[in-house]
Amino acid sequence: MKNMCLLAIAISLTSQAVWAQTPPAPLPKKDVFVADLIKQMTEAEKIGQLRLISIGPEMPREMIRKEIAAGHIGGTFNSISRDENRPMQDAAMRSRLKIPMFFAYDVIHGHRTIFPISLGLAASWDMDAIGLSGRVAAKEASDDSIDLTFAPMVDIARDPRWGRTSEGFGEDTYLVSRIAKVMVHAYQGVSPALPGNIMASVKHFALYGAVEGGRDYNTVDMSLTRMFQDYLPPYHAAIEAGSGGVMVALNSINGVPATSNMWLMQDLLRKEWGFKGVAVSDHGAIIELIKHGVAKDSREAAKLAIKAGIDMSMNDKAYGEELPGLLKSGEVPQSDLDNAVREVLGAKYDMGLFADPYVRIGKAEDDPVDVNAESRLHRAEAREVARKSLVLLKNQSETLPLKKQARIALVGPLAKAPIDMMGSWAAAGVPAQSVTVYDGMRNALGQQGTLTYARGANITDDQKIVDYLNFLNFDAPEVTNDPRPAQVMIDEAVKAAQQADVVVAVVGESRGMSHESSSRTDLDIPASQRALITALKATGKPLVLVLMNGRPLTIDLQQQQADAVLETWFSGTEGGNAIADVLFGDYNPSGKLPITFPRSVGQIPTYYSHLSIGRPFTPGKPGNYTSQYFDAPNTPLYPFGFGLSYTEFSVSPVSLSAKTLKPGAKLTASVTVKNTGKRDGETVVQLYLRDVTASMSRPVKELKNFQKIMLKAGEENVVQFSIDEDDLKFYNTQLKSVAEPGEFDVQIGLDSQNVQQNSFELL
């Protein structure tokens, strides 16, 4: 059932003028138009179209405009307002052929209104909410003259040491693939040519989330069957949804960098998948082929990249400097250059820029007086989506929801952290416009109860880490430590706790800890905060942990110390209000984990859909000579799909419409879900399948469908899932997608571990 509030917001947004517009007078068909334009272009103009330039000190704006007017630049990124981009488009209109520019930006989870990080969006398991976040982001970015976003980021992440885990949608192939389609449609709307819509460029193609050791930019070594089964489908889903662009990954794949990988870019992407859009290198990736050890110099790097099918060179000089010589020598044929130019011009055609170069820039007199004006934000949408992303992990003795008449001690270094609330890749978001947890709780309490704040600890007392985080986020220092001794801050927090009825501790990571180039060797909450939690526990007061983080953390001890744990990720502009809504029970949490929480780093990688093995560990039975760690429990701390509610739900045994399934037919699996508690609430009913016996080892279970449903207290509903042959297919050792006859288990539950099971046979 759709949440009516969310539906009303979506209708309101999509009913604005953008949806009433129609494309301008049609140009000639794209292939005809582009082919004719290429015939008119000089070699220098063609090479210029392949250059994607970063706005920054390395190339001042005056120089950029001069280069654009000469036809030497095809697009820019990191300029994010109409008054910045209009002069560059004006320069393009002074060029010989008046080929328009496009303007790109990393719009990942919101533009000016920041929504929860992608991992948080996935935790909603709500495709309408996720789509709404993308629609708002597209509208705001388009209003700021952005034509293309480097998103969605659909890398499967099963090693949370990787900092960019925060930027993706989790560990599961099926869930991420569904979200990939939703986000492409949300960004591009009915057409990427219309104002209010922007072009998507799915990333990072391919397998970037599988870097060894979770260390950013590292190598990936993977079998083809695993690629096709687990890691490639989300990119394919985005392309099937019509993504106009692909950003190419920085990693190597089985020894061959993606940027020079003919098999990846030509055989798979172009030929097998039929991708017709623009392929963009990641930042500086072409010149990095030298450091990968596959190119001896920039000339060879440019040659390898353009032959592989890298259409645009992002922020490196290799194409501009080296292609003229390579073309002259014949090492790069004219056809390779023309192929790349064709895709760049085709993308601009699809963005509507040839029909109207100012389609998103508009007229100067219509520019906003203040680009950061409050009126440009979409706070209601952000709050609604953020509430859906929060995951209740523990709630002992109904500690939550809090009473608004209570005396509450709010502690922790993240309780008043507006910049961290936005998370990584926060686009044009302004920290001062973020609602912190303190703000949200204060707003919710009004004149009721009391709220006493104490910092309690710094994010970390390790100065080397502080220095690293502030260097990484070079715009301004993001981590500022309180100079007081650690014990003084803890004593202050303990005093506040002793005078309170309940303690809420906001702990976890700064946003820079879950970011590009922020891989970690351990996943513990930093020591300074662990000491604070231990001291708060010793007061004997009920303790609620509010986690802010961009990846699973190893919180086994801390969740034992706490009476309640609420995972809030980095929840965006309206995060504080959304968190308060859940803490005080104005919203019943419904989020589910899109990624497994391990007990320790030693369990990594831990993910629910692991392959069957010959000596599996079985809980409750002797562990000797089984696949286990003998020094700790082998189960995850919190499994994929897990999340509690302020009410309770029961799931009946699985009923099947038939015990056999013929090829081409369907069967229905049903359960009755009942809200057995005292509050209305939503939950996510999850369908998993297991291929019991196959020609190769198959996962112990795989998510194949889910439904998010709302039930009133005492209400029950029959939830049905249709299963057909396609749901049973996998890539065999010959890389053929097949469904093999035999037994299949059907598992339905409210998380990946606690399920009801039945079985059928595929004939």
C-alpha positions in Angstrom: 0.0 0.0 0.0 1.3 3.4 -0.9 1.8 5.9 2.0 -0.8 8.5 1.2 1.4 11.4 2.5 4.3 10.4 0.2 1.9 9.9 -2.7 0.4 13.3 -2.2 3.9 14.9 -2.2 4.8 13.0 -5.4 1.7 14.1 -7.1 2.3 17.7 -6.1 5.9 17.6 -7.4 5.1 15.9 -10.7 2.1 18.1 -11.4 4.3 21.2 -11.7 4.8 22.9 -15.1 7.7 20.7 -16.1 5.4 17.8 -16.8 3.1 19.9 -18.8 5.8 21.0 -21.2 6.4 19.4 -24.5 9.7 19.1 -26.4 10.6 21.9 -28.7 10.1 21.7 -32.5 11.7 18.5 -33.6 15.2 18.5 -35.1 16.1 15.9 -37.8 16.5 12.4 -36.4 19.4 12.1 -34.0 21.6 9.8 -36.2 21.0 12.1 -39.3 21.6 15.3 -37.3 24.8 14.0 -35.6 26.2 12.5 -38.8 25.7 15.7 -40.7 27.3 17.8 -37.9 30.4 15.5 -37.7 31.0 16.0 -41.4 31.3 19.7 -40.7 33.7 19.4 -37.8 37.5 19.8 -38.0 39.7 17.4 -36.2 40.4 19.9 -33.5 36.7 20.5 -32.9 36.1 16.7 -32.7 38.9 16.3 -30.1 37.5 19.2 -28.2 34.1 17.5 -27.8 35.9 14.7 -25.9 37.2 17.0 -23.2 35.3 17.1 -19.9 36.9 19.9 -17.8 36.7 20.4 -14.1 35.9 23.9 -13.0 38.8 24.9 -10.7 42.1 26.7 -10.2 43.9 24.5 -12.7 41.9 26.2 -15.5 40.5 29.7 -14.7 37.0 30.6 -16.0 38.4 33.1 -18.5 40.6 30.4 -20.1 37.7 28.0 -20.1 35.5 30.4 -22.0 38.3 31.1 -24.5 38.8 27.3 -25.0 35.0 26.8 -25.4 34.7 29.5 -28.0 37.5 27.9 -29.9 35.6 24.6 -29.9 38.1 22.8 -27.6 35.8 21.8 -24.7 32.8 19.5 -24.8 31.5 19.9 -21.2 32.4 20.9 -17.7 31.5 19.8 -14.2 31.4 21.4 -10.8 29.8 24.7 -11.9 26.4 24.7 -10.3 24.5 27.9 -11.0 23.0 29.5 -14.0 25.1 32.7 -13.7 28.2 30.5 -13.7 27.1 28.4 -16.7 25.5 31.0 -18.9 28.8 32.7 -19.9 30.2 29.3 -20.9 27.2 28.5 -23.0 27.4 32.0 -24.5 31.0 31.2 -25.4 29.9 27.9 -27.1 27.4 29.9 -29.1 30.3 32.0 -30.4 32.2 29.0 -31.6 32.2 28.2 -35.3 29.6 25.4 -35.2 27.8 26.6 -32.1 27.9 23.1 -30.5 26.4 23.6 -27.0 28.1 22.7 -23.8 26.7 20.4 -21.2 27.2 20.9 -17.4 27.6 18.0 -15.1 27.7 17.5 -11.4 27.7 14.7 -8.8 24.0 14.8 -7.7 23.9 11.5 -5.7 21.3 11.9 -3.0 19.9 15.3 -3.5 21.1 18.6 -5.0 20.2 21.5 -2.7 17.8 19.6 -0.6 19.9 16.7 0.7 18.2 13.3 1.2 19.6 10.3 3.1 22.8 8.9 1.7 22.2 6.2 -0.9 22.6 3.4 1.6 19.9 5.1 3.7 17.6 5.4 0.7 18.0 1.7 0.1 17.1 1.0 3.7 13.7 2.4 3.0 13.0 -0.5 0.6 10.4 2.0 -0.7 10.7 2.5 -4.4 8.2 5.5 -4.4 10.3 7.2 -1.7 13.5 6.6 -3.5 12.0 7.8 -6.8 10.7 10.9 -5.1 14.2 11.7 -3.9 15.5 11.4 -7.4 12.8 13.5 -8.9 13.4 16.3 -6.4 17.1 16.1 -7.1 16.6 16.3 -10.8 14.3 19.3 -10.6 16.6 21.2 -8.3 19.7 20.4 -10.4 17.9 21.3 -13.6 16.8 24.6 -12.1 20.5 25.3 -11.5 21.4 24.5 -15.1 22.8 21.0 -14.5 22.4 18.7 -17.5 23.9 15.5 -16.3 24.6 13.7 -13.0 27.2 11.1 -12.4 24.6 8.8 -10.7 23.2 6.4 -9.8 26.1 4.7 -8.1 25.2 1.0 -8.2 28.3 -0.8 -7.2 27.6 -3.9 -5.1 29.4 -3.5 -1.8 30.1 -6.4 0.5 33.2 -5.2 2.3 32.1 -2.2 4.5 35.8 -1.2 5.0 35.3 0.5 1.6 34.5 4.2 2.2 32.2 4.4 -0.8 29.9 1.9 0.7 27.9 5.0 1.8 27.5 6.1 -1.8 25.8 2.9 -3.0 22.7 0.9 -2.3 24.1 -2.1 -0.4 25.1 -5.7 -0.9 22.2 -7.3 -2.8 22.0 -7.7 -6.6 18.2 -7.7 -6.8 17.6 -4.7 -4.5 20.3 -2.6 -6.1 19.1 -3.4 -9.6 15.5 -2.3 -8.8 16.8 0.9 -7.3 19.0 1.5 -10.4 16.0 1.5 -12.6 14.0 3.7 -10.3 16.8 6.3 -10.1 17.4 6.5 -13.8 13.7 7.0 -14.4 13.6 9.6 -11.6 16.5 11.6 -13.0 15.6 11.5 -16.7 11.8 11.6 -16.3 9.8 11.3 -19.5 12.7 12.6 -21.5 16.2 14.0 -20.5 15.5 16.7 -23.0 13.0 18.5 -20.8 13.7 21.1 -18.2 13.2 19.5 -14.8 15.0 16.4 -15.9 18.7 15.6 -16.1 20.6 12.8 -17.8 21.8 9.9 -15.7 25.3 8.4 -15.9 25.4 5.1 -14.1 28.7 4.3 -12.3 31.2 2.9 -11.6 31.4 0.5 -14.5 32.4 -2.0 -13.4 32.8 -4.0 -10.1 34.3 -1.0 -8.2 32.6 -2.2 -5.0 34.7 -5.4 -5.0 38.1 -3.8 -4.6 40.5 -6.0 -2.6 40.6 -5.4 1.1 37.9 -2.7 0.8 40.8 -0.4 -0.2 39.7 2.3 -2.6 41.1 2.3 -6.1 42.5 -1.2 -5.6 42.3 -4.2 -8.0 39.4 -6.5 -8.6 40.0 -10.2 -9.4 36.7 -12.1 -10.0 35.4 -15.0 -11.9 33.1 -14.3 -14.9 30.2 -16.3 -13.3 30.3 -14.1 -10.2 30.5 -11.0 -12.3 27.5 -11.9 -14.3 25.5 -13.3 -11.4 26.1 -10.8 -8.6 27.9 -7.6 -9.7 27.0 -6.7 -13.3 23.2 -6.8 -13.1 22.7 -3.4 -11.5 24.6 -1.6 -14.3 22.7 -3.6 -16.9 19.4 -2.6 -15.1 20.3 1.1 -15.3 21.2 0.8 -19.0 17.9 -1.1 -19.7 16.1 1.8 -18.0 17.7 4.2 -20.5 20.7 5.7 -18.7 22.2 8.1 -21.2 25.7 7.8 -19.8 28.1 5.4 -18.1 31.0 6.5 -15.9 33.9 4.0 -16.1 35.5 2.7 -13.0 39.0 3.4 -11.7 39.8 -0.2 -10.8 41.4 -2.9 -12.9 39.4 -6.1 -13.6 41.4 -9.3 -13.7 44.5 -7.2 -14.4 43.0 -4.9 -17.1 42.0 -1.4 -16.0 38.4 -0.7 -16.9 39.5 2.5 -18.7 41.4 0.3 -21.3 39.3 -2.8 -21.1 38.1 -3.8 -24.6 36.1 -6.7 -23.3 34.3 -4.6 -20.8 33.7 -1.5 -22.8 33.2 -3.0 -26.3 32.2 -6.7 -26.1 30.0 -6.4 -23.1 28.7 -2.9 -22.9 28.4 -1.9 -26.5 27.8 -5.2 -28.3 26.2 -7.6 -25.8 24.2 -5.0 -23.9 23.6 -2.6 -26.8 24.5 0.6 -24.9 24.2 3.6 -27.2 25.1 6.4 -24.8 28.2 8.3 -23.8 31.0 6.6 -21.8 33.0 9.0 -19.5 36.2 8.2 -17.8 36.5 8.8 -14.0 38.6 11.7 -12.8 42.1 11.5 -14.3 41.7 7.8 -15.1 43.2 7.9 -18.6 46.5 9.2 -17.5 46.4 6.7 -14.6 46.8 3.9 -17.1 50.5 4.7 -16.8 50.5 3.9 -13.1 48.4 0.8 -13.7 51.4 -0.3 -15.7 49.5 -0.9 -19.0 50.6 2.4 -20.8 54.2 3.6 -21.0 53.2 7.3 -21.5 50.2 9.6 -22.0 50.3 8.9 -25.7 49.8 5.2 -25.2 47.2 5.9 -22.5 45.1 8.0 -24.8 45.4 5.4 -27.5 44.3 2.5 -25.2 41.3 4.5 -23.8 39.8 5.7 -27.1 40.2 2.3 -28.6 38.4 0.8 -25.6 35.5 3.2 -26.2 36.1 6.0 -23.6 34.2 8.8 -25.2 35.1 11.6 -22.8 38.2 12.3 -20.9 37.4 13.7 -17.4 39.9 16.2 -16.2 43.0 14.9 -17.8 44.9 16.3 -20.8 45.6 13.0 -22.6 43.0 13.3 -25.4 43.7 17.0 -26.1 47.5 16.6 -26.2 47.9 13.2 -27.7 45.1 12.5 -30.1 46.3 14.8 -32.9 49.6 12.9 -33.1 47.9 9.5 -32.8 45.5 10.4 -35.6 48.3 11.7 -37.8 50.4 8.6 -37.4 47.4 6.3 -38.0 47.7 4.6 -34.7 44.2 5.8 -33.9 41.9 5.7 -37.0 39.5 8.5 -37.8 36.6 6.0 -37.1 37.6 5.7 -33.5 37.5 9.5 -33.1 34.2 9.8 -34.9 32.6 7.0 -32.8 33.5 8.9 -29.6 32.3 12.2 -31.0 29.1 10.6 -32.2 28.2 9.5 -28.6 29.0 12.9 -27.1 26.9 14.8 -29.6 24.2 12.2 -29.3 24.1 12.7 -25.5 23.8 16.5 -26.1 21.0 15.8 -28.5 19.2 13.7 -26.0 19.6 16.4 -23.3 17.7 18.8 -25.6 20.7 21.1 -26.0 20.7 21.3 -29.7 17.0 22.2 -29.7 17.7 24.9 -27.0 21.2 25.4 -25.5 19.7 27.3 -22.7 16.9 24.8 -21.9 18.1 24.6 -18.2 20.0 27.9 -18.0 17.0 30.1 -18.9 17.1 33.9 -19.0 19.3 36.0 -16.7 16.3 38.0 -15.5 14.8 34.7 -14.1 17.9 33.7 -12.1 17.2 33.3 -8.4 18.3 36.2 -6.3 19.7 33.8 -3.7 20.6 30.3 -5.0 20.5 29.1 -1.4 17.1 30.6 -0.6 15.0 28.5 1.7 12.1 28.7 -0.8 14.2 26.5 -3.2 14.3 23.6 -0.8 11.9 20.6 -0.6 11.8 20.0 3.1 8.6 18.1 3.3 9.8 15.5 0.8 13.2 15.2 2.5 11.6 14.6 5.9 9.2 12.0 4.6 11.9 10.1 2.8 14.4 10.3 5.7 11.8 8.9 8.2 11.5 5.8 5.9 15.2 5.3 5.8 15.7 4.9 9.6 16.2 1.3 10.9 15.3 0.3 14.5 17.9 -2.3 15.5 17.1 -2.8 19.1 14.3 -1.7 21.5 14.5 -3.5 24.8 11.6 -3.1 27.2 10.0 -0.6 24.8 12.6 2.1 25.6 11.4 3.8 22.5 9.4 5.8 21.7 10.4 8.5 24.2 7.8 10.4 26.1 7.7 14.1 25.3 7.3 14.9 29.0 10.6 13.2 29.9 13.9 14.7 31.0 16.3 13.8 28.2 20.0 14.0 28.2 21.2 14.4 24.6 24.9 13.7 24.3 27.5 12.8 21.7 29.7 14.6 19.2 27.2 14.1 16.3 24.1 15.6 18.1 24.9 19.0 16.8 26.7 18.2 13.5 24.9 19.9 10.5 27.6 19.1 8.0 27.8 15.4 9.0 24.0 15.2 8.8 24.3 15.7 5.0 26.8 12.8 4.5 29.3 12.4 1.6 28.6 13.8 -1.8 26.2 16.4 -0.6 26.2 18.3 -3.9 25.1 21.9 -3.3 23.7 21.3 0.1 24.3 24.0 2.7 25.2 22.8 6.3 23.5 25.8 7.9 20.2 24.5 6.4 20.5 21.1 8.0 18.4 20.1 10.9 20.6 18.4 13.5 19.4 15.8 16.0 19.4 18.5 18.7 17.3 20.8 16.5 14.9 18.1 15.7 14.4 17.0 19.3 14.0 20.6 20.4 11.4 21.1 17.7 9.5 18.0 18.8 9.5 18.8 22.5 8.3 22.3 22.2 7.4 23.4 25.7 7.2 19.9 27.0 9.9 18.0 28.8 13.5 19.1 29.1 16.5 18.6 26.8 20.0 18.9 28.3 22.9 18.7 25.9 26.5 17.7 26.5 29.1 16.9 23.8 30.6 14.1 25.9 33.4 13.3 23.4 35.1 14.2 20.2 34.5 12.2 17.1 38.0 10.9 17.6 40.9 12.0 19.7 43.4 10.6 17.1 44.9 13.8 15.7 46.3 12.0 12.7 42.8 10.9 11.7 41.5 14.4 12.3 44.2 15.9 10.1 43.5 13.3 7.4 39.8 14.0 7.4 40.3 17.8 7.2 42.8 17.4 4.4 40.5 15.2 2.5 37.6 17.7 2.8 39.7 20.6 1.8 36.9 23.2 1.4 37.0 23.9 5.1 37.9 21.9 8.2 35.0 19.5 8.9 36.2 18.0 12.2 36.9 20.4 15.0 37.8 18.9 18.3 36.8 20.3 21.7 40.1 21.1 23.4 38.9 20.0 26.8 40.4 16.8 28.3 38.3 13.7 27.4 37.5 13.0 31.0 36.1 16.5 31.6 33.7 16.0 28.6 32.6 12.5 29.8 32.0 13.8 33.4 29.8 16.6 32.0 27.8 14.0 30.0 27.5 11.7 33.0 26.2 14.6 35.1 23.6 15.4 32.5 22.6 11.7 32.3 22.3 11.3 36.1 19.7 14.2 36.1 17.7 12.7 33.2 15.1 10.0 32.8 16.7 8.7 29.6 19.9 9.3 27.7 20.1 9.7 23.9 23.7 9.3 22.6 24.4 10.3 19.0 27.5 8.5 17.9 29.3 7.0 14.9 31.4 8.5 12.1 31.9 12.0 10.7 30.8 12.1 7.1 34.4 12.2 5.9 35.0 8.7 7.5 32.5 7.3 4.9 33.7 8.8 1.7 35.8 8.3 -1.3 39.4 7.5 -0.2 38.2 6.8 3.3 38.7 3.1 3.7 39.1 1.7 7.2 40.9 -1.2 8.7 38.5 -1.5 11.6 34.8 -0.6 11.8 34.6 0.2 15.5 33.1 3.4 16.8 36.1 5.5 17.6 37.6 4.9 21.1 36.6 8.4 22.4 33.0 7.6 21.8 33.2 4.0 23.1 34.5 5.4 26.4 31.5 7.8 26.5 29.0 5.0 25.9 30.6 2.9 28.7 30.4 5.8 31.1 26.7 6.5 30.2 25.9 2.8 30.7 27.3 2.9 34.2 24.8 5.6 35.2 22.0 3.0 35.0 19.8 5.3 33.0 18.0 3.9 29.9 20.4 4.5 27.0 19.4 5.1 23.4 22.1 5.0 20.7 21.4 7.0 17.6 24.0 5.9 15.0 25.2 8.2 12.3 27.4 6.4 9.8 27.9 5.5 6.1 28.7 1.9 6.5 28.0 -1.0 8.9 29.9 -0.6 12.1 31.0 -3.3 14.5 28.9 -2.3 17.5 28.4 -5.7 19.3 29.5 -4.4 22.7 27.7 -1.0 22.3 24.4 -2.6 21.3 24.7 -4.8 24.4 25.2 -1.7 26.5 22.3 0.1 24.9 18.6 -0.3 25.6 17.7 0.8 22.1 19.6 1.4 18.9 18.4 3.5 15.9 20.4 3.4 12.7 20.0 6.8 11.0 22.9 6.8 8.4 23.5 10.4 7.3 19.9 11.4 6.8 20.1 14.7 5.0 18.7 18.2 5.3 15.7 17.2 7.4 17.5 14.4 9.2 17.1 15.8 12.7 13.3 16.3 12.4 13.0 12.8 10.9 15.0 11.2 13.7 12.9 13.0 16.3 9.7 11.8 14.6 10.9 8.3 15.2 12.4 8.8 18.6 9.1 10.3 20.0 6.8 7.9 18.1 5.3 10.4 15.7 6.4 8.0 13.0 6.7 4.2 13.4 10.1 3.0 11.9 9.9 0.7 8.9 13.4 0.6 7.5 15.3 -2.6 6.8 19.0 -3.1 6.4 20.3 -3.2 2.8 23.6 -4.6 4.0 24.7 -7.0 6.7 26.2 -5.8 9.9 29.1 -8.0 10.9 30.1 -8.6 14.5 33.7 -7.9 13.7 36.0 -7.0 10.8 37.2 -10.6 11.0 33.9 -11.8 9.5 34.2 -9.7 6.4 33.1 -10.3 3.8 29.8 -11.4 5.3 26.7 -11.3 3.2 23.5 -13.3 3.3 23.6 -14.8 -0.3 26.8 -16.8 0.1 27.3 -20.0 -1.8 26.5 -23.4 -0.4 29.6 -25.3 0.8 30.5 -28.8 1.7 31.0 -28.3 5.4 28.6 -25.6 6.5 28.4 -24.5 10.1 25.0 -25.3 11.7 24.1 -23.2 14.8 23.5 -25.4 17.8 25.6 -28.3 16.5 29.4 -29.0 17.1 31.5 -26.7 15.1 34.6 -28.9 14.6 35.5 -29.4 11.0 32.9 -27.0 9.7 33.3 -23.6 8.1 33.3 -21.3 11.2 35.3 -19.0 13.4 35.8 -20.8 16.7 36.4 -17.6 18.7 33.1 -15.8 18.0 29.6 -16.4 16.9 29.4 -17.0 13.1 26.1 -15.3 12.6 26.1 -11.6 11.7 25.2 -9.0 14.3 22.3 -7.9 12.2 21.3 -9.7 9.1 20.4 -8.3 5.7 16.8 -7.2 5.6 16.5 -6.7 9.4 14.6 -3.9 11.0 12.2 -3.6 14.0 9.0 -1.6 14.4 7.1 -0.2 17.4 4.5 -2.9 16.6 4.8 -6.6 16.0 4.1 -8.7 12.9 3.5 -12.4 12.4 4.0 -14.3 9.1 2.1 -17.5 8.4 3.5 -20.6 6.7 4.1 -20.3 3.0 1.3 -21.5 0.7 2.0 -22.4 -2.9 -0.5 -22.5 -5.7 1.3 -25.6 -7.0 4.1 -27.9 -6.1 5.5 -28.1 -9.6 6.3 -25.4 -12.1 6.5 -25.9 -15.9 8.7 -23.8 -18.1 6.8 -20.8 -19.2 4.2 -21.1 -16.4 3.9 -19.3 -13.1 3.0 -20.2 -9.5 2.0 -18.1 -6.6 3.6 -18.1 -3.1 1.4 -16.6 -0.4 1.7 -15.7 3.3 -0.7 -14.0 5.7 1.0 -11.1 7.5 -0.7 -9.8 10.6 0.0 -6.8 12.8 -0.2 -8.4 16.2 0.8 -5.2 18.1 -1.0 -2.1 19.2 0.2 0.4 16.6 -0.3 0.8 12.9 2.9 0.1 11.1 4.7 -0.8 7.8 6.9 -3.7 7.2 8.8 -5.2 4.3 7.8 -8.8 3.3 10.7 -10.4 1.6 10.8 -13.3 -0.9 13.9 -15.5 -1.1 14.6 -18.5 -3.3 17.1 -21.3 -3.1 18.1 -23.6 -6.0 18.7 -26.8 -3.9 20.6 -28.8 -6.5 22.2 -27.3 -9.6 25.1 -27.8 -12.0 27.2 -25.5 -9.8 27.1 -24.4 -6.2 24.3 -21.8 -5.7 23.6 -19.3 -3.0 21.9 -20.5 0.2 19.2 -17.9 -0.7 18.6 -15.0 -3.0 16.2 -12.1 -2.7 13.8 -12.2 -5.6 11.0 -9.9 -4.6 9.6 -7.8 -1.8 6.5 -5.8 -0.9 6.3 -3.0 1.6 2.9 -3.0 3.3 1.0 -0.9 5.9 -1.2 -2.7 8.4 -3.3 -1.2 11.1 -3.1 -2.7 14.6 -4.8 -6.1 14.5 -5.1 -6.1 10.7 -3.9 -8.9 8.5 -3.3 -9.2 4.8 -2.4 -11.9 2.3 0.8 -11.1 0.5 1.3 -12.9 -2.8 4.4 -13.3 -5.0 4.3 -14.6 -8.5 7.3 -16.9 -9.4 8.2 -17.8 -12.9 11.1 -19.4 -14.7 13.0 -16.1 -15.0 13.2 -15.9 -11.2 15.1 -19.2 -11.2 17.7 -18.4 -13.8 21.4 -18.1 -13.1 24.6 -17.8 -15.1 26.2 -21.2 -15.5 29.8 -22.0 -16.3 29.2 -21.2 -19.9 27.8 -17.8 -19.0 24.4 -18.8 -20.2 21.4 -17.7 -18.2 19.5 -20.9 -17.4 16.9 -22.3 -15.1 17.7 -25.9 -14.4 15.0 -28.5 -13.4 14.9 -29.5 -9.8 13.8 -28.5 -6.3 13.6 -24.9 -5.2 13.0 -23.6 -1.7 10.7 -20.6 -1.2 11.4 -18.5 1.9 9.3 -15.6 2.9 9.9 -13.4 6.0 10.6 -10.0 7.4 14.4 -10.4 7.2 16.8 -12.8 5.5 17.2 -15.0 8.5 13.7 -15.5 10.0 11.7 -17.0 7.2 8.8 -19.4 6.6 9.7 -22.1 4.0 8.0 -24.3 1.4 9.3 -25.9 -1.8 8.4 -26.8 -5.3 9.9 -28.5 -8.3 10.8 -27.0 -11.7 10.0 -29.6 -14.3 
